[in-house]
Amino acid sequence: MPPYDGSHGLHGTTAAIEFAVLTLEVERIVVCGHSHCGAIRAAYEGVPDEAINLKEWLKLASEALLPVRACPEALRRTEQRAVVLQLERLMEYPMVKRQVEARKLSLYGWHYVIEDGEIHVFDAAQLAFVPASVASTPGTGPYREYVEHDGQILCD
Ligand SMILES: [Zn+2]
């Protein structure tokens, strides 16, 4: 998620957010990282010099990197930190901030642990990722009833 800079141009990710929030009026945005993420590993280990665009994208994760060797624990924590960083960046988008503050849009930070087959959700109150099976909330809220297509009401 690139920072919002308000400039005009071929900003694909920014365009997608604008379309989702302003046109589709989505009620939820999920930022979902995952275990064993090659991008996070590459942010530590680097990529070939020819990959000039990839390098720029990986720089977006630099704030999430830890000043340690890229061991499995550091990689996992960095994957989670990158999710939170992207949630923070999303809130810099004026249309996102406005809709969240109007309680019309909820942001969720998830970390999918592939080997366990379980999503850990970012709990803003605990400032921690909690396994979804034991979490009291699925994300950062605000929470409202969600009506499925079959009319079933799910409370988050
Ligand atoms: Zn990945």
Boltz pocket constraint, residues with backbone or C-beta under 6 A from the ligand:
constraints:
  - pocket:
      binder: B
      contacts: [[A, 34], [A, 36], [A, 37], [A, 38], [A, 39], [A, 40]]
      max_distance: 6.0
